[in-house]
Amino acid sequence: MIELISDVTQESGTFFVSSAALFFASYTSLFSVVNPLAAMPVFLSLTNRFNDAERASTAKWASIYMFGVLILFLLIGTFVLSFFGISLPGIRIAGGLIIMRAGYEMLNPEDPGKKLTDEDQAAAMEKEDISFSPLALPLLSGPGSIAVVIGFASQANGVDDYLINALSIFLVVISTYLFLRLAPISAKYIGQTGLNVMTRLMGFIVLAISVQFILSGISQYFSISV
């Protein structure tokens, strides 16, 4: 009886540790690609003609649309892979490269690669509602974010993994919403230098996670352990 309780306790502890590791990896990876820190100046620029209530509503609906897009691709990700004949190691390596690019950009925040084109920003200035386009798509849940979420789906081994990934998506969305809502305050008190320091701190962790994604894909493809 004591041995049975010990085994159950050990299994529960292992499950908790593995679940926490999965959550940390998925949250950090997606957060790095979404990069709400880089989206803040664009959000301020596109909403400079809005009052505070309109800006809050825009941030809320952009976050809702972002959540819907990412959850959709989490659920249909494996079907997309099957349809295009993409292997799981391939999507893991591709996702790792995308995360690596995002991490590199976070280490060099003075020249962020995540920007809307001049044409997109000009078109957005003429729209009454910019929450879905261009904010949710392509700024927050663009091709990079979608590819990473499909990578989550490719690595899910059961319902528990899907729930953990869905939770990480939800918390990234909440984080993004908070960053957008705090954008006017941060721009005033933290400044660009403070944002750059915060971005660099996460950049190194993100690069390490991207390397692990790539190693995981290579090891699975060649059936080797790393």
C-alpha positions in Angstrom: 0.0 0.0 0.0 2.8 2.4 0.9 4.6 1.5 -2.3 1.5 2.2 -4.3 1.0 5.6 -2.7 4.7 6.4 -3.4 4.4 5.4 -7.0 1.2 7.5 -7.4 3.0 10.5 -5.8 6.0 10.1 -8.0 3.9 9.9 -11.1 1.9 13.0 -10.1 5.2 14.9 -9.4 6.6 13.9 -12.8 3.4 14.9 -14.6 3.4 18.3 -12.8 7.0 19.0 -13.8 6.5 17.9 -17.4 3.3 20.0 -17.7 5.0 23.0 -16.2 7.9 22.6 -18.6 5.6 22.3 -21.6 3.6 25.4 -20.4 6.7 27.5 -20.0 8.1 26.5 -23.4 4.8 27.0 -25.2 4.1 30.3 -23.5 7.6 31.8 -24.0 7.8 30.6 -27.6 4.4 32.1 -28.6 5.0 35.3 -26.6 8.3 35.8 -28.4 6.7 35.5 -31.9 3.7 37.6 -31.0 6.1 40.1 -29.3 3.5 42.6 -27.9 6.4 44.8 -26.8 7.1 45.5 -30.5 3.4 45.8 -31.3 3.0 48.6 -28.7 4.4 51.5 -30.8 2.4 50.3 -33.9 -0.8 50.1 -31.7 -0.2 53.7 -30.4 0.4 55.0 -33.9 -2.8 53.4 -35.4 -5.0 54.5 -32.5 -3.6 58.0 -32.0 -7.0 59.4 -33.3 -9.0 57.4 -30.8 -10.1 58.4 -27.3 -9.3 56.1 -24.3 -12.6 54.2 -24.5 -12.2 53.5 -28.3 -8.5 52.5 -27.7 -9.6 50.1 -24.9 -12.3 48.5 -27.1 -9.9 48.1 -30.0 -7.3 46.3 -27.8 -10.1 44.1 -26.4 -11.4 43.0 -29.8 -8.0 42.6 -31.3 -7.1 40.2 -28.4 -10.4 38.3 -28.9 -9.8 37.9 -32.6 -6.2 36.8 -31.9 -7.4 34.1 -29.5 -9.9 32.8 -32.0 -7.3 32.6 -34.8 -4.7 30.8 -32.7 -7.1 28.3 -31.1 -8.5 27.5 -34.5 -5.0 26.6 -35.8 -4.2 24.7 -32.6 -7.3 22.4 -33.3 -6.8 22.0 -37.0 -2.9 22.1 -37.0 -2.5 18.3 -37.5 -5.0 18.3 -40.4 -3.0 21.1 -42.1 0.2 19.0 -41.7 -1.5 15.9 -43.1 -3.0 17.8 -46.1 0.3 19.3 -47.2 2.3 16.2 -46.3 4.6 17.9 -43.8 6.4 15.7 -41.3 6.4 16.5 -37.6 10.2 16.9 -37.5 9.9 19.4 -40.3 7.4 21.6 -38.6 9.4 21.5 -35.4 12.5 22.6 -37.2 10.5 25.3 -39.0 9.0 26.5 -35.8 12.4 26.6 -34.1 13.7 28.8 -36.9 10.8 31.2 -36.6 11.3 31.4 -32.8 15.0 31.9 -33.4 14.4 34.8 -35.7 12.0 36.3 -33.1 14.6 35.8 -30.4 17.3 37.4 -32.4 15.1 40.4 -33.1 14.4 40.7 -29.3 18.2 40.9 -28.7 18.3 43.8 -31.2 15.2 45.8 -30.3 16.4 49.0 -31.9 15.8 47.5 -35.3 12.7 45.3 -34.7 11.6 43.2 -37.7 8.0 43.0 -36.6 6.4 46.0 -38.4 3.4 46.6 -40.6 4.2 47.9 -44.1 3.7 51.6 -44.8 0.7 50.6 -47.0 -0.9 48.6 -44.2 -0.5 51.5 -41.8 -1.9 54.0 -44.3 -4.9 51.8 -45.0 -5.5 51.3 -41.3 -5.6 55.0 -40.7 -8.7 55.2 -43.0 -10.6 52.4 -41.2 -13.0 52.8 -38.4 -12.4 49.4 -36.9 -8.8 48.1 -37.0 -9.1 45.4 -34.4 -9.2 42.5 -36.8 -7.1 43.9 -39.6 -4.3 44.9 -39.3 -4.0 44.4 -35.5 -5.2 40.8 -35.0 -4.1 39.8 -38.5 -1.3 40.1 -39.4 0.3 42.0 -36.5 -0.5 39.8 -33.5 -1.5 36.4 -35.0 0.4 36.4 -38.2 2.1 33.6 -40.1 4.8 33.2 -37.5 2.4 32.8 -34.6 0.2 30.4 -36.6 3.2 28.3 -37.5 4.3 28.1 -33.9 0.8 27.0 -32.8 0.7 24.3 -35.5 4.0 23.2 -34.0 2.3 22.9 -30.6 -0.4 20.7 -32.2 2.2 18.5 -33.8 3.9 17.8 -30.5 0.7 17.2 -28.5 0.5 13.7 -27.2 -3.0 13.9 -25.7 -5.8 16.0 -24.4 -3.7 17.3 -21.5 -1.1 18.7 -23.9 -3.8 20.5 -25.9 -5.3 22.0 -22.8 -1.8 23.2 -21.6 -1.2 24.8 -25.0 -4.6 26.3 -25.1 -3.9 27.8 -21.6 -0.6 29.2 -22.8 -2.4 30.8 -25.8 -5.0 32.3 -23.5 -2.4 33.8 -21.2 -0.4 35.2 -24.2 -3.6 36.8 -25.4 -4.2 38.3 -21.9 -0.6 39.5 -21.7 -0.9 41.1 -25.1 -4.1 42.8 -24.1 -2.4 44.2 -21.0 0.6 45.4 -23.0 -1.7 47.2 -25.4 -3.7 48.8 -22.7 -0.6 49.9 -20.9 1.0 51.2 -24.1 0.3 54.9 -23.4 1.6 54.6 -19.8 4.7 52.7 -20.7 5.6 55.0 -23.5 5.3 57.9 -21.0 7.1 56.4 -18.0 9.2 53.5 -19.1 10.4 54.8 -22.4 12.0 53.1 -25.3 15.2 52.3 -23.3 13.2 50.4 -20.6 11.3 48.4 -23.3 14.6 47.5 -25.0 16.0 46.2 -21.7 13.0 44.0 -21.0 13.0 42.7 -24.6 16.7 41.7 -24.4 16.2 39.8 -21.2 13.7 37.6 -22.8 15.6 37.3 -26.1 18.3 34.9 -24.8 15.7 32.6 -23.2 13.8 32.5 -26.5 16.9 31.7 -28.5 17.6 28.7 -26.2 14.1 27.4 -26.6 14.4 27.7 -30.4 17.6 25.7 -30.4 15.8 23.0 -28.4 12.9 22.9 -30.9 15.4 22.4 -33.8 17.4 19.7 -31.9 14.1 17.9 -31.2 13.2 17.9 -34.8 16.6 16.7 -36.0 16.8 14.0 -33.4 13.3 12.7 -34.3 14.0 12.7 -38.0 17.3 10.8 -37.6 16.1 8.7 -34.6 18.9 9.8 -32.4 19.0 11.1 -28.9 20.3 14.5 -28.0 
